[in-house]
Amino acid sequence: MTISCDVAILGGGTGGYVAAVRAAQLGKSVVVIEQDKLGGTCLHRGCIPSKSLLRSAEVYADIAESDQYGIEVSGVRLAFDKVQRRKEAVVEQLHQGVQYLMRKNKIQVLKGKGRVIGPSIFSPRSGAVAVELEDGEAETVVPDRLIIATGSRPKVIPGFEPDGEFVLTSEEALQLEELPESMLIIGGGVIGVEWASMLADFGVKVTVVEAADQLLPREDKEVARELLRLLKKRGVQCLTGVSVTPGSISREGDGATVEVVKAGQAQTLRAAKILVSVGRSANIQNIGLENTDIRFSQGVIEVNANMQTSEPHIYAIGDCIGGLQLAHAASHEGIMAVNHLAGESLHPYHPHLVPRCVYTRPEVASVGYTEQEAKELGHETAIGKFPFSAIGKALVQGSKDGFVKVVADKATGDILGVQMIGPHVTDLIGEASLAQLLDATPWEVGEAIHAHPTLSEIIGEAMLAVDGRAIGM
């Protein structure tokens, strides 16, 4: 059977279903092809379930520290099975929401495995999709435009392949039925430090090893140092500049050992379980790209500024094109692709202006360039920095660690980047993102009236600090 449509989307993750809704809003007939569940990795195996676990860990830590607020408690017990049930309930509610959006916008969803096919009796050009449905039947979708949104999967280190028992990726870790006594996390990037923070709050003994010379290698060095300090303060062992010896894993009883090397010195680390968190690989295999003239390099699909591949009627978005593998980046790219194919006006897309968020305790958030990146690009920088310890609301909440740092161009006054570490900074980064979108100067943001007492006051103070005009210190 053949299904014709204006837009077909291969992959129903965050980028895919957002693109589908936008296309439907513009009056396009849309078919989404998804082999698993709508919502993809973010909803089912990434952002949402991990943040649900992080929230439970945060509440547990708050209760443990409640004495500082004058509240004495006893007999507190962590029921991890209930933590997992809450996570599943959150995921299911959002999953139902995505399904509702498909029905509301009259988007046809095919559950099955899709492969792009070349020119055939169905279409004189590549871009049709052969779909093997879950019931064994087959469909062929022939769209005017195709958007590839196949996402990514956790990278695997040779010799450290996940077995679901001792060696895990973040996806297997989300399904743990009980917490291990200890966890060795290989990789100190976003996913690695989030799991380190969560597990430490749950009472697990955690060791993080990172090959780079800092945690969160893509983030500001001062932010990374502060996160390192605070994780160590909570008992997390963090080893940077450390490489894992290939194939050195050895199973011992109810745990495993791994050899790591720093500056030529070998060390053996032991843990009940090992979490491999070294990034993600694009899902571009077995989707029929060999039947097209689509170019790809370094394991990702190449696209232009409009999200078009080398075959202009085929677009690609999200993790499968590399870059910032973030759900909100994929969503934005999906909207851009649809707007372009529909002839709508486009605002230039600058990947460095995509906010980056890390949901540790405390949180980390940033947008734009770090101080180091700005200098490497030739900017003479002016820096404004303000600590949460000088913000009344932070003291009231008992979360005084961290700071906000503003990087500006000394000559033009343009905001080049904003980096934050502290309470609820993933919610605060939106103001900095908007400021950069509107090309505001630190002075203009600082002149905006920020309510007191709020955490957002720190944005105004850090902006004023660029010119030495901060009031609170």
PABA-646358 format. One record per residue (C-alpha): residue in one letter; x, y, z. Coordinates in steps of 0.1 Angstrom, whole numbers, padded with zeros to 4 digits, always signed. Example, Ala and Ser with C-alpha at 12.3 -4.5 7.8 and 13.67 -1.06 7.14 Angstrom:
// residues 2
A+0123-0045+0078;S+0137-0011+0071;
***
This chain:
// residues 473
M+0000+0000+0000;T+0012+0035-0007;I+0006+0066+0014;S+0013+0100-0001;C+0018+0131+0020;D+0034+0165+0020;V+0059+0158+0048;A+0071+0124+0062;I+0093+0124+0093;L+0115+0094+0100;G+0117+0093+0138;G+0091+0104+0164;G+0115+0118+0191;T+0114+0153+0203;G+0127+0169+0171;G+0105+0147+0149;Y+0071+0152+0167;V+0077+0189+0171;A+0084+0192+0134;A+0053+0172+0127;V+0031+0195+0148;R+0046+0226+0131;A+0040+0211+0096;A+0004+0204+0105;Q+0000+0240+0117;L+0010+0251+0083;G-0016+0229+0067;K+0006+0201+0055;S-0004+0164+0055;V+0021+0147+0078;V+0031+0111+0084;V+0055+0102+0113;I+0073+0069+0112;E+0085+0056+0146;Q+0097+0021+0155;D+0094+0025+0192;K+0074+0050+0213;L+0066+0086+0203;G+0089+0110+0223;G+0121+0090+0216;T+0152+0090+0238;C+0145+0123+0256;L+0111+0112+0269;H+0117+0075+0275;R+0154+0069+0280;G+0170+0103+0287;C+0159+0138+0297;I+0126+0132+0314;P+0132+0099+0333;S+0167+0111+0345;K+0153+0144+0357;S+0126+0126+0376;L+0152+0106+0394;L+0173+0137+0400;R+0142+0154+0416;S+0137+0124+0439;A+0174+0125+0449;E+0171+0163+0455;V+0141+0158+0478;Y+0159+0130+0497;A+0190+0152+0501;D+0168+0181+0513;I+0153+0159+0540;A+0187+0148+0551;E+0197+0184+0555;S+0165+0197+0570;D+0180+0203+0604;Q+0196+0235+0591;Y+0161+0248+0585;G+0150+0239+0620;I+0131+0208+0610;E+0141+0176+0628;V+0131+0143+0612;S+0138+0107+0619;G+0131+0073+0604;V+0135+0085+0568;R+0138+0057+0543;L+0145+0057+0506;A+0120+0035+0488;F+0137+0032+0454;D+0109+0011+0439;K+0085+0041+0445;V+0111+0064+0430;Q+0111+0043+0398;R+0073+0041+0398;R+0070+0079+0400;K+0095+0082+0371;E+0074+0059+0350;A+0042+0078+0358;V+0058+0111+0347;V+0070+0095+0315;E+0036+0079+0307;Q+0017+0112+0313;L+0040+0130+0289;H+0038+0101+0264;Q+0000+0104+0264;G+0004+0141+0258;V+0025+0135+0227;Q-0001+0110+0214;Y-0028+0136+0220;L-0008+0162+0199;M-0007+0137+0170;R-0045+0132+0172;K-0053+0169+0176;N-0032+0178+0146;K-0044+0149+0125;I-0009+0135+0121;Q-0008+0099+0109;V+0016+0078+0129;L+0031+0045+0116;K+0047+0023+0141;G+0074+0004+0124;K+0110+0004+0110;G+0115+0028+0081;R+0141+0028+0054;V+0147+0055+0028;I+0145+0041-0007;G+0159+0053-0039;P+0141+0062-0072;S+0115+0035-0078;I+0080+0029-0092;F+0067+0049-0062;S+0088+0081-0069;P+0113+0092-0095;R+0136+0105-0068;S+0149+0091-0035;G+0131+0100-0003;A+0102+0076-0002;V+0102+0054+0029;A+0095+0017+0031;V+0080+0009+0064;E+0080-0026+0080;L+0051-0023+0105;E+0052-0041+0138;D+0024-0064+0127;G+0045-0077+0098;E+0027-0057+0072;A+0044-0032+0049;E+0037+0004+0038;T+0054+0028+0015;V+0053+0065+0023;V+0058+0088-0006;P+0063+0124+0007;D+0070+0156-0011;R+0095+0164+0016;L+0113+0140+0040;I+0128+0149+0074;I+0152+0124+0090;A+0151+0126+0128;T+0165+0092+0139;G+0183+0104+0170;S+0213+0088+0187;R+0223+0060+0211;P+0250+0058+0238;K+0285+0054+0226;V+0303+0022+0237;I+0339+0018+0246;P+0355-0013+0231;G+0360-0038+0259;F+0334-0021+0280;E+0303-0032+0262;P+0271-0030+0284;D+0260-0063+0298;G+0231-0050+0319;E+0246-0064+0351;F+0281-0049+0358;V+0285-0025+0328;L+0257-0001+0320;T+0249+0029+0298;S+0226+0056+0310;E+0197+0037+0294;E+0203+0005+0315;A+0210+0026+0346;L+0175+0041+0343;Q+0160+0006+0348;L+0179-0003+0380;E+0156-0021+0404;E+0179-0013+0433;L+0208+0011+0440;P+0243-0004+0440;E+0267+0002+0469;S+0291+0019+0445;M+0293+0032+0410;L+0323+0040+0387;I+0313+0065+0361;I+0335+0066+0330;G+0330+0101+0315;G+0326+0134+0333;G+0304+0151+0307;V+0268+0162+0312;I+0253+0127+0316;G+0282+0115+0338;V+0281+0144+0363;E+0243+0143+0365;W+0244+0106+0374;A+0272+0113+0399;S+0252+0140+0416;M+0220+0119+0417;L+0237+0087+0430;A+0256+0106+0456;D+0223+0121+0469;F+0209+0086+0470;G+0238+0075+0492;V+0258+0056+0466;K+0296+0058+0467;V+0306+0074+0434;T+0338+0077+0414;V+0340+0097+0382;V+0369+0094+0357;E+0373+0119+0329;A+0400+0120+0302;A+0400+0158+0299;D+0416+0180+0324;Q+0382+0192+0338;L+0347+0180+0343;L+0322+0193+0317;P+0350+0198+0291;R+0329+0221+0269;E+0320+0245+0298;D+0338+0274+0314;K+0368+0264+0335;E+0357+0284+0366;V+0323+0267+0365;A+0340+0233+0361;R+0362+0239+0391;E+0333+0250+0412;L+0313+0219+0403;L+0343+0197+0411;R+0347+0214+0445;L+0310+0209+0453;L+0309+0173+0442;K+0340+0164+0462;K+0324+0182+0492;R+0295+0157+0489;G+0319+0127+0488;V+0322+0121+0450;Q+0357+0111+0440;C+0365+0129+0407;L+0396+0119+0387;T+0404+0142+0357;G+0431+0137+0331;V+0426+0100+0334;S+0423+0074+0307;V+0408+0040+0310;T+0430+0010+0299;P+0412-0008+0271;G+0399-0042+0280;S+0411-0038+0317;I+0377-0046+0332;S+0377-0077+0355;R+0347-0092+0372;E+0352-0099+0408;G+0323-0113+0429;D+0296-0087+0431;G+0316-0060+0414;A+0342-0052+0388;T+0377-0036+0387;V+0391-0013+0360;E+0426+0000+0354;V+0430+0037+0348;V+0461+0057+0340;K+0471+0093+0349;A+0505+0108+0339;G+0518+0073+0332;Q+0508+0060+0366;A+0483+0031+0367;Q+0456+0027+0393;T+0429+0000+0399;L+0394+0012+0407;R+0367-0011+0420;A+0329-0006+0420;A+0297-0027+0422;K+0287-0013+0388;I+0302+0007+0360;L+0284+0034+0341;V+0299+0042+0306;S+0290+0078+0298;V+0312+0090+0269;G+0287+0106+0246;R+0263+0095+0219;S+0265+0081+0184;A+0241+0092+0156;N+0216+0066+0144;I+0223+0067+0107;Q+0229+0030+0100;N+0202+0007+0085;I+0179+0036+0075;G+0186+0034+0038;L+0210+0064+0034;E+0230+0042+0009;N+0200+0046-0014;T+0204+0083-0016;D+0231+0109-0024;I+0230+0122+0011;R+0265+0131+0024;F+0277+0122+0059;S+0310+0125+0076;Q+0324+0116+0111;G+0293+0096+0117;V+0267+0123+0112;I+0245+0136+0083;E+0257+0168+0067;V+0232+0196+0064;N+0232+0233+0054;A+0219+0262+0074;N+0183+0253+0064;M+0187+0217+0077;Q+0187+0204+0041;T+0209+0175+0032;S+0228+0172-0001;E+0194+0162-0016;P+0175+0194-0010;H+0141+0178-0006;I+0154+0157+0023;Y+0161+0174+0056;A+0178+0161+0087;I+0176+0173+0123;G+0186+0165+0159;D+0212+0141+0171;C+0217+0125+0137;I+0234+0157+0124;G+0257+0160+0154;G+0265+0193+0170;L+0246+0200+0202;Q+0227+0168+0209;L+0200+0184+0230;A+0163+0180+0228;H+0155+0217+0226;A+0181+0221+0198;A+0164+0192+0179;S+0130+0209+0183;H+0143+0242+0170;E+0159+0225+0141;G+0127+0207+0133;I+0107+0239+0133;M+0134+0255+0111;A+0133+0226+0086;V+0095+0228+0083;N+0094+0266+0080;H+0120+0264+0052;L+0102+0237+0032;A+0069+0257+0036;G+0085+0289+0024;E+0083+0307+0058;S+0108+0333+0068;L+0137+0320+0089;H+0157+0336+0117;P+0194+0327+0114;Y+0203+0297+0136;H+0234+0301+0157;P+0242+0268+0176;H+0264+0286+0201;L+0232+0305+0213;V+0215+0273+0223;P+0213+0271+0261;R+0231+0243+0277;C+0218+0229+0310;V+0232+0204+0335;Y+0209+0192+0362;T+0234+0185+0390;R+0231+0198+0425;P+0237+0227+0421;E+0227+0231+0385;V+0249+0244+0357;A+0237+0264+0327;S+0253+0285+0299;V+0247+0301+0266;G+0270+0317+0241;Y+0308+0316+0243;T+0329+0308+0274;E+0357+0333+0283;Q+0383+0310+0268;E+0363+0306+0235;A+0357+0343+0232;K+0395+0350+0236;E+0403+0323+0210;L+0379+0341+0186;G+0399+0373+0190;H+0376+0392+0214;E+0390+0414+0242;T+0367+0405+0270;A+0351+0423+0299;I+0339+0400+0327;G+0311+0404+0352;K+0308+0379+0380;F+0285+0378+0410;P+0281+0351+0437;F+0248+0335+0450;S+0261+0341+0485;A+0252+0378+0481;I+0217+0371+0469;G+0190+0371+0497;K+0167+0345+0481;A+0197+0321+0478;L+0204+0324+0515;V+0168+0320+0524;Q+0167+0288+0503;G+0200+0276+0518;S+0216+0274+0484;K+0244+0299+0485;D+0271+0281+0464;G+0279+0291+0429;F+0279+0323+0407;V+0269+0339+0375;K+0295+0350+0350;V+0290+0373+0321;V+0314+0375+0292;A+0312+0407+0271;D+0331+0423+0243;K+0351+0452+0258;A+0350+0473+0226;T+0313+0468+0216;G+0297+0459+0248;D+0280+0429+0232;I+0272+0399+0254;L+0293+0371+0242;G+0282+0344+0267;V+0268+0338+0302;Q+0278+0309+0325;M+0260+0299+0357;I+0264+0274+0385;G+0239+0276+0414;P+0203+0270+0424;H+0178+0268+0396;V+0201+0283+0370;T+0186+0261+0343;D+0155+0282+0348;L+0174+0315+0349;I+0194+0309+0317;G+0163+0319+0296;E+0169+0356+0304;A+0205+0354+0292;S+0194+0336+0261;L+0168+0362+0253;A+0193+0390+0259;Q+0216+0375+0233;L+0188+0370+0208;L+0178+0406+0211;D+0215+0417+0210;A+0212+0435+0244;T+0242+0449+0262;P+0250+0440+0299;W+0240+0476+0308;E+0205+0471+0293;V+0199+0438+0311;G+0213+0453+0343;E+0189+0483+0340;A+0159+0459+0338;I+0142+0458+0372;H+0145+0424+0389;A+0121+0417+0417;H+0134+0412+0452;P+0139+0388+0468;T+0144+0365+0438;L+0172+0344+0424;S+0169+0363+0391;E+0185+0393+0408;I+0218+0377+0402;I+0214+0382+0365;G+0211+0420+0368;E+0240+0421+0393;A+0263+0401+0371;M+0254+0422+0341;L+0261+0454+0361;A+0294+0439+0373;V+0308+0440+0338;D+0311+0478+0342;G+0320+0476+0379;R+0285+0488+0389;A+0271+0458+0408;I+0253+0470+0439;G+0253+0440+0462;M+0290+0436+0466;
***
